[in-house]
């Protein structure tokens, strides 16, 4: 959406300014992790857009200190009562861990597990459907979750060695499905850029982001981990 905003308004070299507040006190722990990840990725997405400036607002009275510390690591400039200044705590995206390397926390409950290859994809969809049904997820959101997991699992079959594993478990406020495989994702912006109408491939992870309430994508030397959250409310 920010790409489209800049593309629409950055005409004839006119500078574009935006204000965002992705982090608020109502966010859950997993959402806060992904907000920090998102804000770091903005530096990658707009590295070649000098006419574009985005101010991210943080309520330092309501937000925990760890959340503010994470924000400082992803922003090259800080604006406070003293004005605008360089941020000594900023960590550029190409330094430190890889953009997709940060590990995710372990499930808070013992997950159900299903291993799959091409021939088990239909059974895998049934596994996700039955688990969501048993947890009481409503039919429309169940269908969206089954489709999202299917998209990720199909990518595992096609691009990550032909097989993978689905884990499903209940967090306090969400049903979570996770797909693991032995592949490696190289693009840190995977699933975040809207595909063009004529694009024939590369739509799966973008679609998954539209279907689920939260998507966490991690990739390291040990393989890919795609974690999909669907709220139970």
C-alpha positions in Angstrom: 0.0 0.0 0.0 2.8 2.4 0.7 4.4 1.6 -2.7 1.1 2.5 -4.3 0.8 5.7 -2.3 4.3 6.8 -3.3 3.7 5.8 -6.9 0.6 7.9 -7.0 1.9 11.0 -5.3 5.6 11.2 -6.1 5.2 13.1 -9.4 7.8 15.4 -11.0 10.2 14.9 -8.0 7.7 16.2 -5.5 8.6 14.8 -2.0 6.1 12.6 -0.3 5.5 12.3 3.4 3.6 9.7 5.4 2.7 9.1 9.0 2.1 5.6 10.5 1.4 4.0 13.8 1.7 0.3 13.3 2.5 -0.4 17.0 -0.1 0.2 19.7 -0.6 -1.2 23.2 -3.4 -3.5 22.0 -1.0 -5.6 19.8 -0.3 -9.1 20.9 3.3 -10.4 21.3 3.5 -12.1 17.9 2.1 -8.9 16.2 4.7 -6.7 18.0 7.5 -9.0 16.7 6.2 -8.6 13.1 5.7 -4.9 13.5 9.4 -4.5 14.3 10.2 -6.8 11.4 7.9 -4.8 9.1 9.5 -1.5 10.0 13.0 -2.8 9.4 11.9 -4.1 6.0 10.6 -0.6 5.0 14.2 0.4 4.9 14.7 -2.2 2.2 11.5 -1.6 0.3 12.2 2.1 0.0 16.0 2.2 -0.2 15.9 3.8 -3.6 13.1 6.3 -3.0 14.9 9.5 -1.7 11.7 11.6 -2.2 9.8 9.5 0.4 9.8 10.0 4.1 7.7 8.0 6.6 7.3 9.0 10.3 6.4 6.2 12.6 4.7 7.3 15.8 5.3 5.5 19.1 3.5 6.2 22.4 6.4 6.0 24.9 4.1 6.2 27.9 1.9 3.2 27.0 4.4 0.9 25.2 6.8 -1.4 27.0 10.5 -0.5 27.0 11.4 -3.5 24.9 9.0 -2.4 22.2 10.6 1.1 22.1 14.1 -0.5 22.0 13.1 -2.6 19.0 11.8 0.6 17.3 15.0 2.4 17.8 16.9 -0.5 16.0 14.8 -0.1 12.9 14.7 3.7 12.4 17.7 5.7 11.2 16.3 9.0 12.6 14.6 9.8 15.9 12.2 12.7 16.4 11.4 13.8 20.0 11.1 16.9 22.0 14.6 17.8 21.1 14.0 17.7 17.4 15.3 15.4 14.6 18.6 13.5 15.2 20.5 10.6 14.0 19.7 7.4 15.8 22.8 5.7 17.2 20.9 2.5 18.0 19.8 2.0 14.3 20.8 -1.3 12.8 20.8 -1.2 9.0 19.0 -4.2 7.4 22.2 -5.6 5.9 23.9 -5.8 9.3 23.3 -8.3 12.1 21.2 -11.4 11.4 19.7 -12.0 8.0 16.3 -10.3 7.4 14.4 -13.6 7.7 16.8 -15.4 10.2 15.3 -14.4 13.5 13.8 -17.6 15.1 10.2 -17.8 16.2 9.2 -18.8 19.7 8.2 -22.3 20.4 4.4 -23.1 20.3 2.7 -22.5 23.6 0.8 -25.8 23.3 1.8 -29.2 22.0 1.0 -29.1 18.2 -0.7 -31.6 16.1 1.6 -32.6 13.2 1.2 -33.9 9.6 4.0 -34.7 7.2 3.2 -34.3 3.5 4.4 -34.7 0.0 2.6 -34.1 -3.3 0.4 -37.2 -2.8 -0.7 -36.2 0.7 -1.8 -32.6 -0.1 -5.5 -33.5 0.0 -5.0 -35.3 3.3 -3.1 -32.3 4.6 -6.0 -30.0 3.7 -8.4 -32.3 5.6 -6.0 -32.3 8.6 -6.1 -28.5 8.7 -9.9 -28.4 8.2 -10.6 -30.9 10.9 -8.3 -29.2 13.4 -9.9 -25.8 12.7 -13.4 -27.3 13.0 -12.5 -28.9 16.3 -11.2 -25.6 17.7 -14.5 -23.9 16.7 -13.1 -21.6 14.0 -16.0 -20.3 11.9 -16.6 -21.8 8.4 -15.4 -18.9 6.4 -12.2 -18.4 8.3 -11.6 -22.1 8.3 -11.9 -22.1 4.5 -9.4 -19.2 4.3 -7.0 -21.0 6.6 -7.2 -24.2 4.6 -6.5 -22.3 1.4 -3.6 -20.4 3.0 -1.9 -23.6 4.3 -2.5 -25.3 1.0 -0.7 -22.4 -0.9 2.3 -22.6 1.4 2.5 -26.4 1.3 2.2 -26.4 -2.5 5.2 -24.1 -2.5 7.1 -26.6 -0.3 6.3 -29.4 -2.8 7.3 -27.4 -5.8 10.3 -25.4 -4.6 11.6 -27.0 -1.4 12.4 -30.6 -2.0 9.0 -32.0 -2.5 7.8 -32.4 1.1 7.3 -30.6 4.4 5.4 -30.7 7.7 2.3 -28.9 9.0 1.9 -28.1 12.7 -1.3 -26.9 14.2 -2.0 -25.6 17.7 -4.2 -23.2 19.7 -2.7 -20.0 21.1 -4.9 -18.1 23.7 -6.4 -15.9 21.0 -5.7 -17.7 17.7 -5.5 -20.9 15.8 -2.0 -21.3 14.4 -0.7 -23.4 11.5 2.9 -23.6 10.6 4.5 -25.1 7.5 8.1 -26.2 7.7 10.3 -27.4 4.8 14.0 -27.6 3.8 13.9 -24.7 1.3 15.5 -21.3 1.5 13.8 -18.0 0.7 16.2 -15.3 -0.5 14.0 -12.2 -0.9 13.2 -10.5 2.4 10.1 -8.8 0.8 8.5 -12.1 -0.2 4.8 -12.1 0.1 4.7 -8.3 0.7 4.7 -6.9 -2.8 1.4 -7.0 -4.7 1.8 -9.2 -7.9 0.9 -7.6 -11.2 -2.2 -8.8 -13.0 -0.1 -10.5 -15.7 2.1 -12.3 -13.3 1.7 -16.1 -13.6 3.8 -17.2 -10.5 4.8 -15.8 -7.2 1.3 -15.1 -5.9 1.1 -17.7 -3.2 2.6 -15.9 -0.2 1.0 -12.6 -1.1 -2.4 -14.4 -1.1 -1.6 -16.0 2.2 -1.0 -12.5 3.7 -4.5 -11.5 2.5 -6.2 -14.5 3.9 -4.7 -14.7 7.4 -4.7 -12.3 10.4 -0.9 -12.6 10.8 1.8 -14.3 8.7 5.3 -14.8 10.0 8.0 -15.9 7.4 11.4 -17.1 8.5 14.1 -18.7 6.4 17.6 -19.9 7.5 20.1 -22.6 6.6 17.9 -25.1 8.3 14.9 -24.3 6.1 11.7 -22.3 5.9 9.1 -21.7 8.6 5.8 -20.0 7.6 3.5 -19.4 10.6 -0.1 -18.5 9.9 -2.4 -17.0 12.6 -6.2 -16.9 12.5 -7.9 -15.1 15.4 -10.7 -17.0 17.0 -13.0 -14.0 17.6 
